Each structure stands twice: as structure tokens, then as C-alpha cells.
């Protein structure tokens, strides 16, 4: 959902804060998945 909003922002204008939010969310998503995997084991 958040990624969809960010993509909508990107289509309007690609700004530094938007890029930081996008990549920050991407990293947070990857870290969250990694933590979930380690918790399962």
C-alpha cells in the first residue's frame, strides 16, 4: 500500500525525500522479512 503511494509520488516528481522514503521503506521491508525468517527458525 505504502509502495503504491510512493510510486504515485514518483510519477508526479522524483525528489530526494521521495527517493529516501522509497529506499528506506524497501530496506525496512527486507529487514522485516529477514527478521521474520530468523524468528521462525
Number of C-alpha atoms within 10 A of each C-alpha: 6 10 12 9 10 17 15 11 14 14 8 9 10 12 10 9 9 15 14 11 14 18 12 11 15 13 12 12 12 11 12 12 12 11 11 11 10 9 8 6 5
